[in-house]
């Protein structure tokens, strides 16, 4: 039996348990048009119509099916931490419905089935392969968590159809998806079933991508609905072969879903050219095209990457789904080659841009994640028309809510990692690692940021193993003790490696110092020029008007002043707020003057970015101007 983890008592188990109780049933009701006063999703009803169980027309986005299958994946993962008979019943009901909606040959897409449309003609924007990919990911999750094959069998029928339909043979369509997702899903389905041709199809799609002239140029959907250079071949990451892509281009979610699959392929084939391209893409995304929140995709039109260092805060897109994709790509990069920077990115995305996408009560969401919000401007300016000043109950395009849940409910899968000859700890989240059905290791983490953790060996028999413990990039000092004694360790690629014979009860004490500090942007990030932002460990902080008064633009922070930590309540959560001193400029003089405005001493308070907007509408800023002058 392969090793697996379970969440231990602590903040993340509390959060996941709460979301399983509140957010998961809420999302189901929303998908089933059962939330009074909310906009109707119709996602589940579309399946009933396709199955012939209801009459009516398909409503919603053409990729609405994926909202249901992502919910299914989230629900399956939720059972790992929070077993629930009602959830199992809803899962079983949806699987039965999907089976009835699926065509005899394995085809499933309610938009095309309900509307009587020809299959696989709009590859650029049709999302058929994307929706089938999410069905497969849900099926693998369900099989892994329950051991049942009911959904897996449906996913195999769908995958068999694709293997017969797509390829270089006579009568086949030699295509790859406009929106990547199916590739990673096929790799996972192949691993779960042992069926090699699923992985072979994924590999073919990746190898064909970007070959010129691209079939997309003649595709029914290419630039028919969307025009301009925002939607050219770069939008689809189809401008050149994947091994020749070295900068992140196009739709941000599509991009990181593609990069995830590329990393999965590279791990299988040890392809040096593919690994080189992935390394270049990682450096480009993380070093030139990522917001400090972990958000990616700064251009709202096309939901895409812009140019290097073009990272405006007030009109940022930074879609929640893109950060989920970034997390998943980072995990595959970590499997491809152990390097602490990938786990650092998983941690940063988790605590910031991903968690910001869902409210404390689990029933309101952000699709985009700006770094600066002034409600009156967001309500008026066309270039901020995508920005919400408060989370909303649902979206017409509701890809993000279910995506957040499937990631958070599967968090237990990313804490530990089996390595050759040992175990790695990638995230400091309280959990237990089980092997052969028996607990082997228990990780206890003290909070966020984690500054003290303990890893205890629970195995009944002595075992020679190498334990790898991530040394976070935010860590000012790192200390290990084994059974109370300081021990030397080998540092490799951001991990502290301890090789020894472990005996039952052995414990590793880990101490990591995290200090609140101000961060500075590369001077080429014009939007952050002369500004600083605040972080404590893996948690980015922000400033809200409910704490600091209106017109945050007039507040300046002094990065040389002491930063104080203060227990504070944001809704139902007790957190640590950060406080300090600065100045506030006095507005109200001439619009333009030959002398600077007066400044008076002012204190400030910052709260985690992930929690902003939970106390009503108001202004918010991540980047704050420095106080460069002494107050009057």
C-alpha positions in Angstrom: 0.0 0.0 0.0 1.4 3.4 -1.0 2.0 6.0 1.6 -0.7 8.7 2.2 -1.2 11.6 4.5 -4.0 12.8 6.7 -4.4 16.2 8.2 -3.6 16.6 11.9 -5.2 18.9 14.4 -4.5 22.5 13.6 -5.6 25.6 11.6 -5.8 23.8 8.3 -7.8 20.9 9.5 -10.2 23.4 11.1 -10.5 25.4 7.9 -11.0 22.3 5.7 -13.6 20.9 8.1 -15.5 24.2 8.1 -15.5 24.4 4.4 -16.7 20.9 4.1 -19.6 21.7 6.3 -20.4 25.1 4.8 -18.9 25.7 1.4 -19.3 22.3 -0.2 -23.1 22.0 0.3 -23.5 25.6 -0.6 -21.7 25.1 -3.9 -23.8 22.1 -4.7 -27.0 24.0 -4.1 -25.7 26.8 -6.3 -24.9 24.4 -9.1 -28.4 22.9 -8.7 -30.2 26.3 -8.7 -31.3 25.9 -5.1 -29.9 29.1 -3.5 -32.8 31.5 -3.1 -32.1 34.9 -4.6 -28.8 33.9 -6.3 -28.2 33.8 -10.0 -29.0 30.4 -11.4 -26.1 28.3 -12.5 -28.1 25.5 -14.3 -24.9 23.4 -14.4 -26.6 20.2 -12.9 -29.8 20.9 -14.8 -27.8 20.9 -18.1 -26.8 17.3 -17.3 -30.5 16.4 -16.7 -31.5 17.9 -20.0 -28.7 16.0 -21.8 -29.8 12.8 -20.2 -33.4 13.4 -21.2 -34.6 13.7 -17.6 -35.7 17.3 -18.0 -36.8 19.5 -20.9 -35.3 22.9 -21.7 -32.3 24.6 -23.2 -28.7 24.5 -22.1 -28.0 27.7 -20.1 -24.7 29.1 -18.9 -21.2 29.0 -20.2 -20.2 26.4 -22.7 -17.8 24.9 -20.2 -20.3 24.8 -17.4 -19.9 21.0 -17.1 -16.5 21.5 -15.5 -18.1 23.3 -12.6 -19.9 20.1 -11.7 -16.9 17.8 -12.2 -14.6 20.1 -10.2 -17.2 20.0 -7.4 -17.1 16.2 -7.7 -13.3 16.2 -7.4 -13.5 18.5 -4.4 -16.2 16.4 -2.7 -14.2 13.2 -3.2 -11.1 14.8 -1.6 -13.2 16.1 1.2 -14.1 12.6 2.3 -10.4 12.0 3.2 -10.6 14.5 6.0 -14.4 14.7 6.6 -16.2 11.5 5.9 -19.9 12.3 5.3 -22.7 10.1 4.2 -24.7 13.0 2.7 -21.7 14.0 0.5 -21.3 10.4 -0.6 -24.9 10.3 -1.6 -24.6 13.5 -3.6 -21.5 12.1 -5.3 -23.3 8.9 -6.2 -26.3 10.8 -7.6 -24.1 12.9 -9.8 -22.2 9.9 -11.1 -25.4 8.3 -12.0 -26.6 11.5 -13.8 -23.3 11.8 -15.7 -23.6 8.2 -16.8 -27.1 8.8 -18.1 -26.0 12.0 -19.9 -23.0 10.4 -21.6 -23.5 9.3 -25.2 -23.1 5.5 -25.9 -19.7 6.0 -27.4 -18.4 7.9 -24.4 -18.9 11.5 -25.6 -20.0 14.0 -22.9 -20.5 17.7 -23.3 -23.9 19.0 -22.4 -23.4 22.3 -24.3 -22.9 20.4 -27.6 -25.4 17.6 -26.8 -28.2 19.9 -25.8 -27.7 22.2 -28.7 -27.2 19.5 -31.3 -23.8 20.8 -32.4 -21.1 19.0 -34.3 -18.3 17.7 -32.1 -14.7 18.9 -32.1 -15.0 21.7 -34.6 -14.3 24.6 -32.2 -11.1 23.4 -30.6 -9.8 26.9 -29.9 -12.6 27.9 -27.5 -15.1 25.0 -27.4 -13.7 23.5 -24.2 -14.8 19.9 -24.9 -11.4 18.5 -24.1 -11.1 20.8 -21.1 -14.4 19.5 -19.7 -13.5 15.9 -20.3 -10.2 16.5 -18.6 -12.0 17.7 -15.4 -14.2 14.6 -15.6 -11.1 12.4 -15.6 -9.5 14.3 -12.7 -12.7 13.9 -10.7 -12.8 10.2 -11.5 -9.2 9.6 -10.4 -9.9 11.5 -7.1 -13.1 9.5 -6.5 -11.3 6.2 -7.2 -8.3 7.1 -5.0 -10.6 8.1 -2.0 -13.3 5.5 -2.2 -11.8 2.5 -4.2 -15.0 2.6 -6.3 -14.7 2.5 -10.1 -18.1 3.9 -11.1 -16.9 7.3 -12.2 -13.5 5.9 -13.3 -15.4 3.6 -15.8 -17.2 6.6 -17.3 -13.9 8.5 -17.6 -12.3 5.5 -19.3 -15.2 5.5 -21.9 -14.5 9.1 -22.6 -10.7 8.6 -22.8 -11.2 5.6 -25.1 -13.3 7.8 -27.4 -10.6 10.4 -27.5 -7.9 7.9 -28.3 -9.9 6.7 -31.2 -10.8 10.2 -32.4 -7.5 12.1 -32.0 -4.2 11.2 -33.6 -2.4 10.9 -36.9 -4.3 7.9 -38.3 -6.9 7.8 -41.1 -10.1 9.6 -40.1 -8.6 11.0 -36.9 -8.3 14.7 -35.9 -4.7 15.6 -35.2 -5.4 18.3 -32.6 -4.6 19.5 -29.2 -6.8 21.4 -26.8 -7.3 25.2 -27.0 -7.5 25.2 -23.2 -5.0 22.7 -21.7 -6.2 20.4 -19.0 -6.9 17.1 -20.7 -3.1 16.3 -20.9 -2.5 16.3 -17.2 -5.8 14.4 -16.7 -4.8 11.7 -19.2 -1.5 11.2 -17.4 -3.3 10.8 -14.1 -5.9 8.5 -15.6 -3.2 6.4 -17.2 -1.5 6.0 -13.8 -4.7 5.1 -12.0 -5.7 2.5 -14.6 -2.5 1.3 -16.1 -3.7 2.1 -19.6 -0.7 3.3 -21.5 -2.4 4.8 -24.5 -4.0 7.5 -22.4 -0.5 8.8 -21.5 0.5 8.3 -25.1 -2.3 10.5 -26.3 -1.3 13.2 -23.8 2.3 13.0 -25.0 1.2 13.3 -28.6 -0.9 16.4 -27.8 2.0 18.1 -26.1 4.5 17.2 -28.9 2.1 18.4 -31.6 1.4 21.7 -29.8 2.9 24.7 -31.6 3.8 22.8 -34.8 3.3 25.2 -37.7 1.2 25.9 -39.6 -1.1 25.5 -36.6 -4.4 23.7 -37.3 -6.0 26.4 -35.1 -5.7 28.9 -38.0 -8.4 27.0 -39.8 -10.4 26.1 -36.7 -14.0 27.3 -36.5 -13.5 29.0 -33.2 -10.1 30.7 -33.8 -10.7 34.5 -33.7 -14.4 34.1 -34.6 -15.6 35.2 -31.2 -12.4 36.9 -30.1 -10.2 39.1 -32.2 -7.0 41.1 -32.0 -3.5 40.3 -31.0 -4.8 39.3 -27.5 -6.2 36.1 -29.0 -3.6 35.1 -31.5 -1.6 31.8 -31.3 0.3 33.0 -28.2 -3.1 33.2 -26.4 -3.3 29.4 -26.8 0.5 28.8 -26.2 0.4 27.5 -29.8 2.9 29.9 -31.4 5.8 27.5 -31.2 6.5 24.0 -30.0 6.6 23.5 -26.3 10.3 22.9 -26.1 10.9 26.2 -27.8 8.7 28.3 -25.4 10.8 30.2 -23.0 8.5 33.1 -22.0 5.0 32.8 -20.5 2.5 34.0 -23.1 -1.2 34.1 -23.5 -4.1 33.1 -21.2 -2.6 32.6 -17.8 -4.7 29.6 -16.7 -4.2 27.8 -20.0 -0.5 28.5 -19.7 0.1 27.0 -16.2 -2.2 24.1 -16.9 0.0 23.4 -20.0 3.2 23.8 -18.0 1.9 21.3 -15.4 1.4 18.7 -18.1 4.8 19.5 -19.6 6.4 18.8 -16.2 4.6 15.5 -15.9 5.8 14.5 -19.3 9.4 15.6 -18.5 9.3 13.5 -15.4 8.3 10.5 -17.4 10.7 10.9 -20.3 13.7 12.8 -18.7 13.6 15.0 -21.8 16.4 17.6 -21.3 15.0 20.1 -23.9 11.6 20.0 -22.2 13.2 20.5 -18.8 15.2 23.4 -20.1 12.1 25.1 -21.4 10.3 24.5 -18.2 13.1 26.1 -16.2 13.1 29.1 -18.5 9.3 29.5 -18.1 9.6 29.2 -14.4 12.2 32.0 -14.2 10.1 34.2 -16.5 6.9 33.8 -14.6 8.3 34.0 -11.1 11.0 36.6 -11.9 9.2 39.0 -14.3 5.5 38.4 -14.7 4.1 37.5 -11.2 2.5 39.8 -8.7 3.8 39.8 -5.1 0.5 38.1 -4.1 1.4 35.1 -6.3 -1.2 36.2 -8.9 -0.4 35.9 -12.6 -2.0 37.4 -15.6 -2.0 41.1 -15.5 -4.0 41.9 -18.6 -7.8 41.6 -18.1 -8.5 41.5 -21.8 -7.7 37.9 -22.7 -7.0 37.1 -19.0 -3.4 36.9 -20.1 0.2 37.6 -19.4 1.4 41.0 -20.4 5.0 42.2 -20.8 7.8 41.7 -18.3 7.3 43.8 -15.2 3.9 45.1 -16.4 2.1 44.5 -13.1 -0.4 47.2 -12.4 -2.2 46.7 -9.0 -5.5 48.5 -9.4 -6.5 46.7 -12.6 -4.7 43.3 -12.0 -6.5 40.2 -13.2 -4.6 37.6 -11.2 -7.4 35.0 -11.5 -7.8 32.7 -8.6 -7.8 29.7 -11.0 -4.4 30.8 -12.3 -2.9 30.5 -8.8 -4.5 27.1 -8.4 -2.8 26.1 -11.6 0.5 27.7 -10.4 0.4 25.6 -7.3 -0.2 22.4 -9.3 2.6 23.3 -11.7 5.0 24.0 -8.8 4.2 20.5 -7.4 5.0 18.8 -10.6 8.2 20.8 -10.9 9.1 19.6 -7.4 8.5 16.0 -8.5 10.6 16.6 -11.6 13.6 17.9 -9.6 13.7 18.6 -5.9 14.2 22.3 -5.3 12.8 24.2 -2.3 11.8 27.1 -4.5 8.9 25.1 -5.9 7.6 24.2 -2.5 8.1 27.8 -1.4 5.9 28.9 -4.3 3.2 26.3 -3.4 3.2 27.7 0.2 3.1 31.4 -1.0 0.2 30.7 -3.4 -1.7 28.8 -0.7 -1.5 31.5 1.9 -2.1 34.4 -0.4 -3.8 34.5 -3.8 -5.6 31.1 -3.5 -6.9 31.7 0.0 -8.0 35.3 -1.0 -10.4 33.7 -3.5 -12.8 32.5 -0.9 -14.4 34.3 2.0 -14.2 33.2 5.7 -17.8 31.8 5.5 -17.0 29.9 2.3 -19.9 31.3 0.4 -18.4 34.4 -1.3 -15.6 34.5 -3.9 -13.1 36.6 -5.8 -12.5 35.7 -9.4 -9.8 38.3 -9.9 -7.4 39.5 -7.1 -6.3 43.1 -7.4 -3.6 44.6 -5.2 -5.3 48.0 -4.9 -9.0 48.7 -4.7 -10.8 52.1 -4.4 -14.5 51.2 -4.7 -15.6 54.4 -6.4 -13.0 53.9 -9.1 -13.6 50.2 -9.6 -17.3 51.0 -10.1 -16.6 53.7 -12.7 -13.5 53.0 -14.7 -13.8 50.7 -17.7 -10.3 49.3 -17.2 -11.3 48.2 -13.7 -14.7 46.8 -14.7 -13.5 43.3 -13.8 -12.6 44.3 -10.2 -14.9 43.5 -7.4 -14.7 45.5 -4.1 -16.3 42.7 -2.2 -16.5 38.9 -2.8 -19.7 37.8 -4.6 -22.0 34.8 -4.1 -21.3 33.3 -7.5 -20.3 34.2 -11.1 -21.7 33.6 -14.5 -18.3 32.1 -15.3 -17.9 30.1 -12.0 -14.6 28.3 -12.6 -12.9 29.6 -9.5 -15.1 28.6 -6.6 -15.0 24.9 -7.2 -11.3 25.1 -8.2 -10.4 26.6 -4.8 -12.2 23.8 -3.0 -10.7 21.0 -5.0 -7.2 22.4 -4.1 -7.9 23.0 -0.4 -9.6 19.6 0.1 -6.6 17.9 -1.5 -4.1 19.8 0.6 -3.2 16.6 2.5 -1.6 15.3 -0.7 1.0 18.0 -0.9 2.4 18.1 2.7 4.7 15.1 2.4 6.5 13.5 -0.6 7.9 10.1 -0.9 11.5 10.2 -2.1 14.0 7.5 -2.9 15.1 6.2 0.5 13.0 8.5 2.6 10.4 11.2 3.1 10.3 14.9 2.3 8.3 17.6 4.2 7.3 20.3 1.7 4.6 22.2 3.7 4.6 22.8 7.4 1.0 21.7 8.0 0.1 19.4 10.9 -0.4 15.9 9.4 0.3 12.2 9.7 2.1 10.1 7.1 0.8 6.6 6.9 2.5 3.7 5.1 1.1 0.2 4.8 -2.0 1.5 6.6 0.0 2.3 9.7 1.1 5.8 10.9 4.8 6.3 10.3 5.5 10.0 10.9 3.6 12.8 12.7 4.2 16.4 11.8 3.0 19.0 14.2 3.2 22.7 13.1 2.6 25.5 15.5 0.7 28.0 13.4 1.1 30.5 10.5 3.9 31.4 10.0 5.2 28.1 11.4 8.2 28.9 13.5 8.3 25.6 15.5 7.5 22.2 14.2 8.1 18.6 15.3 8.4 15.5 13.2 8.1 12.3 15.2 8.8 8.8 13.9 6.0 6.4 14.8 7.2 3.3 13.0 7.2 0.1 15.1 10.5 -1.1 13.5 13.8 0.8 13.2 14.2 2.2 9.7 17.2 3.7 7.9 15.9 6.7 5.9 16.7 10.2 4.8 14.3 12.9 6.0 14.3 16.1 4.0 12.9 19.2 5.6 12.3 22.3 3.6 14.1 25.4 4.7 11.7 28.2 3.7 13.0 31.2 1.8 11.5 33.5 4.4 13.4 31.8 7.2 16.0 34.0 8.9 17.5 31.1 10.9 16.9 27.4 10.8 17.7 24.9 13.6 17.3 21.2 14.0 17.4 19.0 17.1 16.9 15.3 17.3 15.7 14.0 20.6 16.7 17.3 22.2 20.2 17.5 20.8 21.4 19.9 18.1 22.5 17.9 15.0 24.4 18.8 11.9 22.6 18.4 8.6 23.3 18.5 4.9 21.6 21.3 3.0 20.6 20.4 -0.6 18.5 22.5 -2.9 16.6 24.2 -0.1 16.1 21.1 2.1 17.8 20.0 5.3 18.7 16.3 4.9 18.9 14.0 7.9 20.1 10.5 7.2 20.0 8.1 10.1 18.5 5.0 11.6 15.1 6.0 13.0 13.6 4.4 16.0 10.1 4.6 17.4 9.6 7.8 19.3 12.5 9.7 17.7 11.6 13.3 17.2 13.0 16.1 15.1 12.4 19.6 16.5 12.5 22.3 13.9 12.8 26.0 14.7 12.4 28.6 12.0 12.6 32.3 12.6 10.2 34.5 10.8 10.3 38.3 11.2 7.8 40.8 9.7 9.5 42.7 7.0 8.9 45.1 4.1 9.5 43.9 0.6 10.7 46.0 -2.3 9.9 45.4 -6.0 12.3 45.3 -8.9 12.7 49.0 -10.0 11.3 48.0 -13.4 7.9 47.3 -11.8 6.6 50.8 -12.3 3.4 50.2 -10.4 5.4 49.6 -7.2 7.9 52.4 -7.7 8.7 54.2 -4.3 6.5 51.7 -2.5 6.9 48.8 -0.1 4.7 45.9 1.0 4.6 43.9 4.1 5.1 40.1 4.8 5.5 37.8 7.7 6.8 34.4 6.7 4.7 33.1 3.9 1.9 35.6 4.6 1.5 38.8 2.6 -0.3 41.6 4.4 -2.4 44.5 3.1 -3.9 47.7 4.4 -7.7 48.3 4.5 -9.6 51.5 5.1 -11.6 50.0 7.9 -8.4 49.9 9.9 -6.6 52.9 8.6 -9.2 55.4 7.5 -10.3 56.4 4.0 -8.0 57.7 1.3 -5.3 55.1 1.8 -3.3 56.9 -0.9 -2.5 59.6 1.7 -1.0 57.1 4.2 2.7 56.6 4.1 4.6 53.9 6.0 8.0 54.2 7.5 9.9 50.9 6.8 12.6 51.8 9.3 10.1 52.0 12.2 9.3 49.0 14.5 6.7 46.5 13.3 4.5 45.3 16.2 2.5 42.1 16.3 -1.0 42.3 17.8 -3.7 39.7 18.3 -6.7 40.7 16.2 -10.0 39.4 15.1 -11.1 39.4 11.5 -14.6 37.9 11.5 -14.5 34.4 13.1 -10.7 34.2 12.9 -8.1 35.2 15.4 -5.1 36.5 13.6 -1.9 38.5 14.2 -2.2 42.0 12.8 0.9 44.0 12.1 1.1 47.6 13.3 3.6 50.4 12.9 4.2 54.1 12.4 4.1 56.4 9.4 2.6 59.7 8.3 -0.6 60.8 6.7 -0.5 63.6 4.1 -3.2 66.3 4.5 -5.3 66.6 1.3 -7.6 69.5 0.5 -5.2 72.1 -0.8 -4.6 73.2 -4.4 -4.8 70.4 -7.0 -1.2 71.3 -7.9 1.1 73.3 -5.7 4.7 74.4 -5.4 5.2 72.8 -2.0 4.5 69.4 -0.6 1.4 68.7 1.5 1.6 68.7 5.2 2.3 65.4 6.9 1.3 64.3 10.4 2.3 61.3 12.4 -0.1 58.3 11.9 -0.1 54.7 12.9 -1.2 51.9 10.6 -2.5 48.4 10.8 -2.1 45.6 8.3 -4.0 42.2 8.0 -3.3 39.2 5.8 -4.1 39.8 2.2 -6.1 36.5 2.1 -8.6 38.0 4.6 -9.2 41.3 3.0 -12.8 42.2 2.2 -14.3 40.1 5.0 -15.5 43.2 6.9 -17.5 45.0 4.3 -16.5 47.1 1.3 -13.8 49.6 1.4 -10.4 50.5 0.1 -7.5 48.1 0.1 -3.8 48.4 -0.8 -0.8 46.0 -0.8 1.9 48.4 -2.0 2.2 51.5 0.2 4.2 54.6 -0.4 7.2 55.1 1.8 7.4 58.0 4.3 10.4 59.8 3.0 10.1 63.0 5.0 10.0 63.6 8.8 6.5 64.6 9.9 5.6 68.2 10.7 
